[in-house]
Amino acid sequence: MRAAVLHGPENLLIQSVDEAPLAPDEVRLEFRSGGICGSDLSYYFKGRVGDFALREPLILGHEVSGQVAETGAAVRTVRPGDRVAVNPSRPCLACDYCRRGRGNLCRDMRFFGSAAVFPHIQGAFRERLTVRSDQCHRVPDHVSWRAAAAAEPLSVGLHAVERAGELLGRSVIIAGAGPIGCMTTLAARAKGAGHITVVDIVDQPLEAARACGADEVINTARDPQRLDRYREGKGWFDYGFEVTGAAAVVGMLFGVVRPGATVVQVGMLPPGDAPVPVNRLQSREIDYIGAFRCAEEYGTAVALIASGRIDVAPVLTNDVPLARAAEAFALAVDRSRSVKVTVHF
């Protein structure tokens, strides 16, 4: 079968790969749609994501939907023909973190398309993939394949706002209007945030963020003074979300959130240590917390999309065949032309 295999920076080939055998608790799926994530882009252009560097060829992709083609003998939750969104996390289900409901911190996580361990965990951009049955979440026929694949980035946004705490009626600033920033906007709006400001340096993703429910969008490259009023009186926002992965933005958020606020680190910063304004954190008693992937929120994301309570359509801007992989990745990194690029065979 064909798969999108990365051999090094900007060296992605569509090539034949072997198909994994089917265990009793596993499901074989026909790939239908997949989203190109920021981590896929980082692997593609840099050969690494944060501290995770490519050490062998890697099949990319972890935002995926598919159709059940075959099930193992012990599978009772899905059957051939079912449409499913696929949770790319494959935790061990047995360690202390899994037992506490924090499977995203699993001691033996197997996450699609990741170089975090060696041998690497191969990803989902292949014609057929084999997954554990608990990774499959059925979706109704009215949900598009692309929307079903978007359950994974939405679950990241849902996890970020869950880590933040009570947002009802509160003021929120989200730094970064890329796919995860937009999904965090959708999640914050669904959780009852009173006012949402989204900042970025490119207009097109900011317009997507507005369509996702932002009350205010600010292009800080063109109009940096727009944030000045939020710095007055020791800051204004109750919650800040750093979704850009740029270290300098952390300091910006600490300047516009009020004393006692919470800043959530969602974006993955470059390798090594990053500067944090610790004196401001200490003197204003700001809570600075991390949000990594998702825990129990994936099923919630599928349900919210299926019910129509959250519409991910404004984020899904482009769709490209995987046969034109170089074009798809070039489009996905061009923030003036795309927000979320999906691929298909």
C-alpha positions as CSV (number, residue, x, y, z in Angstrom):
1,M,0.0,0.0,0.0
2,R,1.1,3.6,-0.5
3,A,2.1,5.9,2.3
4,A,3.6,9.4,2.7
5,V,7.1,8.7,4.1
6,L,9.5,11.4,5.2
7,H,13.2,10.6,4.7
8,G,14.6,14.0,5.8
9,P,13.7,17.7,5.5
10,E,11.6,18.3,2.4
11,N,12.2,14.8,1.3
12,L,8.7,13.2,1.4
13,L,8.0,10.3,-0.9
14,I,4.8,8.4,-1.7
15,Q,6.0,4.8,-1.6
16,S,4.9,1.3,-0.9
17,V,5.1,0.1,2.7
18,D,4.2,-3.2,4.4
19,E,0.8,-3.6,6.0
20,A,0.7,-4.5,9.7
21,P,-1.1,-7.8,10.7
22,L,-4.4,-7.4,12.5
23,A,-4.5,-8.3,16.2
24,P,-7.8,-9.4,17.8
25,D,-8.5,-6.0,19.4
26,E,-7.5,-4.0,16.3
27,V,-9.3,-2.5,13.3
28,R,-8.1,-2.0,9.8
29,L,-9.2,1.3,8.2
30,E,-9.3,2.8,4.7
31,F,-7.8,6.3,5.0
32,R,-10.3,9.0,4.0
33,S,-8.9,12.4,5.2
34,G,-6.1,13.7,7.2
35,G,-5.0,17.2,8.4
36,I,-1.5,18.5,8.1
37,C,-0.6,19.6,11.6
38,G,2.1,22.0,12.8
39,S,4.2,19.1,14.0
40,D,4.0,17.5,10.5
41,L,5.2,20.8,9.0
42,S,8.1,21.0,11.5
43,Y,9.1,17.4,10.7
44,Y,8.8,18.2,7.0
45,F,10.8,21.4,6.9
46,K,13.2,21.0,9.9
47,G,13.4,17.2,10.5
48,R,12.3,17.7,14.1
49,V,9.6,18.9,16.4
50,G,11.0,20.6,19.6
51,D,13.3,18.1,21.1
52,F,12.1,15.2,18.9
53,A,14.4,14.7,15.9
54,L,14.0,12.4,12.9
55,R,16.3,9.4,13.2
56,E,14.7,7.1,10.6
57,P,12.1,7.4,7.8
58,L,8.7,8.4,9.3
59,I,5.2,8.2,7.9
60,L,3.6,11.5,8.8
61,G,0.0,12.3,9.9
62,H,-2.1,12.0,13.1
63,E,-5.3,13.9,12.3
64,V,-7.3,11.3,10.5
65,S,-10.6,9.8,9.6
66,G,-11.4,6.6,7.9
67,Q,-13.8,3.8,7.1
68,V,-13.7,0.4,8.8
69,A,-12.6,-2.3,6.4
70,E,-11.9,-5.2,8.7
71,T,-12.0,-5.9,12.4
72,G,-10.2,-8.3,14.7
73,A,-12.0,-11.2,16.3
74,A,-12.4,-9.5,19.7
75,V,-13.8,-6.1,18.3
76,R,-17.4,-5.4,19.2
77,T,-17.5,-1.6,19.1
78,V,-17.3,-1.0,15.3
79,R,-17.9,-3.0,12.2
80,P,-17.0,-2.9,8.5
81,G,-18.4,0.1,6.8
82,D,-18.5,2.4,9.9
83,R,-17.2,5.9,9.5
84,V,-14.8,6.8,12.3
85,A,-12.6,9.6,13.6
86,V,-9.3,8.1,14.9
87,N,-7.7,9.2,18.1
88,P,-3.9,9.1,17.3
89,S,-3.0,8.5,20.9
90,R,-2.3,4.9,21.8
91,P,-1.6,4.9,25.5
92,C,-0.7,1.7,27.4
93,L,-3.9,1.9,29.5
94,A,-2.0,0.3,32.5
95,C,0.5,2.9,33.9
96,D,-0.2,5.2,36.7
97,Y,-1.0,8.2,34.4
98,C,-3.4,6.1,32.3
99,R,-5.2,4.9,35.5
100,R,-5.6,8.6,36.6
101,G,-7.2,9.6,33.3
102,R,-4.1,11.4,32.1
103,G,-3.3,9.1,29.2
104,N,-1.6,11.9,27.3
105,L,1.2,11.6,29.8
106,C,1.4,7.8,29.5
107,R,4.8,6.3,30.3
108,D,4.6,4.2,27.1
109,M,2.6,6.4,24.7
110,R,2.5,5.4,21.0
111,F,1.4,8.5,19.2
112,F,1.0,8.4,15.4
113,G,3.6,10.1,13.3
114,S,6.0,10.9,16.2
115,A,9.8,10.7,16.6
116,A,9.5,11.0,20.3
117,V,10.7,7.4,20.7
118,F,12.9,5.1,18.6
119,P,11.9,3.2,16.6
120,H,9.5,6.0,15.6
121,I,5.8,5.6,15.8
122,Q,4.6,5.6,12.2
123,G,1.8,7.8,11.2
124,A,-1.6,7.7,9.5
125,F,-0.9,9.1,6.0
126,R,-1.3,5.8,4.3
127,E,-3.9,4.1,2.3
128,R,-4.8,1.6,5.1
129,L,-3.9,1.8,8.7
130,T,-4.3,-0.5,11.7
131,V,-5.5,0.9,15.0
132,R,-6.7,-0.3,18.3
133,S,-10.5,-0.5,18.5
134,D,-10.6,2.0,21.4
135,Q,-9.0,4.6,19.1
136,C,-12.1,4.6,16.8
137,H,-15.0,6.9,17.4
138,R,-18.0,6.5,15.1
139,V,-19.3,9.6,13.3
140,P,-22.7,10.0,11.6
141,D,-23.0,10.2,7.8
142,H,-23.7,13.9,7.8
143,V,-20.2,14.7,9.2
144,S,-17.7,15.1,6.4
145,W,-14.4,13.1,6.4
146,R,-12.5,16.4,6.8
147,A,-14.5,17.5,9.8
148,A,-14.1,14.1,11.4
149,A,-10.3,14.3,11.0
150,A,-10.5,17.7,12.7
151,A,-11.6,16.1,15.9
152,E,-7.9,15.7,16.9
153,P,-6.9,19.4,16.8
154,L,-10.3,20.4,18.4
155,S,-9.5,18.0,21.2
156,V,-6.2,19.9,21.7
157,G,-8.1,23.1,22.1
158,L,-10.6,21.5,24.4
159,H,-7.8,20.1,26.6
160,A,-6.1,23.6,26.7
161,V,-9.3,25.2,28.0
162,E,-9.9,22.4,30.4
163,R,-6.4,22.9,31.8
164,A,-7.1,26.6,32.2
165,G,-10.1,26.2,34.5
166,E,-13.4,28.1,34.7
167,L,-13.8,30.3,31.7
168,L,-17.5,31.2,32.1
169,G,-17.8,35.0,31.6
170,R,-14.0,35.5,31.7
171,S,-11.7,37.4,29.4
172,V,-9.4,35.4,27.2
173,I,-6.4,36.2,24.9
174,I,-5.2,33.6,22.5
175,A,-1.8,34.2,20.9
176,G,-1.8,32.5,17.5
177,A,-4.6,32.1,15.0
178,G,-3.3,29.0,13.3
179,P,-5.4,25.8,13.4
180,I,-4.8,25.1,17.1
181,G,-5.4,28.8,18.0
182,C,-8.7,28.7,16.1
183,M,-9.7,25.4,17.7
184,T,-8.8,26.9,21.1
185,T,-11.1,29.8,20.2
186,L,-13.9,27.4,19.4
187,A,-13.3,25.6,22.7
188,A,-13.2,28.8,24.7
189,R,-16.4,30.0,23.2
190,A,-18.1,26.7,23.8
191,K,-16.9,26.9,27.5
192,G,-18.6,30.3,27.9
193,A,-15.8,32.7,27.7
194,G,-17.1,36.3,28.0
195,H,-14.6,38.0,25.7
196,I,-12.0,36.4,23.4
197,T,-9.2,38.4,21.7
198,V,-7.0,36.6,19.2
199,V,-3.6,38.0,18.1
200,D,-1.5,37.1,15.2
201,I,0.8,38.7,12.5
202,V,-1.2,37.5,9.4
203,D,-4.7,38.6,8.4
204,Q,-6.1,35.4,6.9
205,P,-5.9,33.2,10.0
206,L,-7.2,36.1,12.1
207,E,-10.3,36.2,9.9
208,A,-10.7,32.4,10.5
209,A,-10.4,33.1,14.2
210,R,-13.2,35.7,14.0
211,A,-15.4,33.1,12.2
212,C,-14.6,30.7,15.1
213,G,-16.0,33.2,17.6
214,A,-13.3,35.7,18.5
215,D,-14.8,39.0,19.6
216,E,-11.6,40.9,18.6
217,V,-8.7,40.1,16.4
218,I,-5.4,42.1,16.4
219,N,-2.6,42.0,13.8
220,T,0.3,42.8,16.0
221,A,2.7,43.2,13.1
222,R,0.6,46.0,11.5
223,D,-0.8,47.5,14.7
224,P,1.3,46.6,17.8
225,Q,-0.1,49.5,19.8
226,R,-3.5,47.9,19.9
227,L,-2.4,45.8,22.9
228,D,-1.2,48.8,24.9
229,R,-4.5,49.4,26.6
230,Y,-4.5,45.8,27.9
231,R,-1.2,46.4,29.7
232,E,-2.5,49.3,31.8
233,G,-3.4,48.7,35.4
234,K,-1.3,45.5,35.7
235,G,-3.0,43.8,32.8
236,W,-6.6,42.9,31.9
237,F,-7.1,39.3,30.7
238,D,-8.1,36.5,33.0
239,Y,-6.6,33.8,30.8
240,G,-3.9,33.7,28.2
241,F,-3.1,30.9,25.7
242,E,0.3,30.7,24.0
243,V,-0.3,28.8,20.8
244,T,2.4,30.2,18.5
245,G,5.4,28.2,19.8
246,A,7.4,31.5,19.8
247,A,9.3,32.2,23.0
248,A,8.9,35.9,22.7
249,V,5.1,35.6,22.9
250,V,5.3,34.2,26.4
251,G,6.6,37.5,27.7
252,M,3.9,39.4,25.8
253,L,1.1,37.4,27.4
254,F,2.6,37.9,30.9
255,G,2.3,41.6,30.2
256,V,-1.4,41.7,29.3
257,V,-2.9,39.2,31.8
258,R,-4.0,40.5,35.2
259,P,-2.6,39.5,38.6
260,G,-3.9,36.1,39.6
261,A,-4.4,35.1,35.9
262,T,-3.6,31.8,34.2
263,V,-1.3,31.4,31.2
264,V,-1.5,28.1,29.3
265,Q,1.4,27.0,27.2
266,V,-0.1,25.1,24.2
267,G,2.5,25.7,21.5
268,M,5.7,23.7,21.5
269,L,8.7,26.0,21.7
270,P,12.1,25.4,19.9
271,P,14.6,23.0,21.5
272,G,16.3,24.0,24.7
273,D,15.3,26.4,27.4
274,A,13.1,29.4,26.9
275,P,13.0,32.6,28.8
276,V,10.1,33.1,31.2
277,P,9.4,36.4,33.0
278,V,9.6,34.7,36.4
279,N,9.6,38.0,38.4
280,R,6.3,39.0,36.9
281,L,4.9,35.5,37.4
282,Q,5.9,35.6,41.1
283,S,4.9,39.2,41.9
284,R,1.5,38.9,40.1
285,E,0.9,35.3,41.2
286,I,0.3,34.2,37.6
287,D,-0.3,30.5,37.1
288,Y,1.7,29.2,34.2
289,I,0.7,25.7,33.1
290,G,1.3,23.3,30.3
291,A,-1.2,21.6,28.0
292,F,0.0,18.6,26.0
293,R,-2.1,17.0,23.3
294,C,-5.4,15.8,24.9
295,A,-6.5,13.4,27.6
296,E,-10.2,12.5,27.7
297,E,-11.3,15.2,25.4
298,Y,-11.1,13.4,22.1
299,G,-14.5,11.7,22.4
300,T,-16.0,15.1,23.5
301,A,-14.5,16.7,20.3
302,V,-16.2,14.1,18.1
303,A,-19.5,14.5,19.9
304,L,-19.4,18.3,19.6
305,I,-18.7,18.1,15.9
306,A,-21.3,15.5,15.3
307,S,-24.0,17.4,17.1
308,G,-23.2,20.7,15.3
309,R,-22.5,22.5,18.6
310,I,-19.0,23.3,17.2
311,D,-18.5,24.0,13.5
312,V,-14.9,23.4,12.4
313,A,-15.6,24.4,8.8
314,P,-14.0,27.9,9.1
315,V,-10.6,26.2,9.8
316,L,-10.7,23.8,6.9
317,T,-9.5,26.0,4.1
318,N,-7.8,23.6,1.6
319,D,-7.8,20.0,0.4
320,V,-5.0,18.5,-1.7
321,P,-4.3,14.9,-2.9
322,L,-1.3,13.3,-1.2
323,A,0.1,12.6,-4.6
324,R,0.9,16.3,-4.6
325,A,2.5,16.2,-1.2
326,A,5.1,18.9,-1.8
327,E,2.3,21.3,-2.9
328,A,0.2,20.4,0.1
329,F,3.0,21.1,2.6
330,A,4.0,24.3,0.8
331,L,0.4,25.5,1.0
332,A,0.1,24.5,4.6
333,V,3.1,26.6,5.7
334,D,1.9,29.6,3.7
335,R,-0.4,31.3,6.3
336,S,-1.5,33.9,3.8
337,R,-3.2,31.1,1.7
338,S,-4.4,28.5,4.2
339,V,-5.3,27.7,7.8
340,K,-5.8,24.0,7.8
341,V,-4.8,21.9,4.8
342,T,-6.3,18.4,4.6
343,V,-5.0,15.6,2.3
344,H,-6.5,12.5,0.7
345,F,-5.4,9.7,-1.6
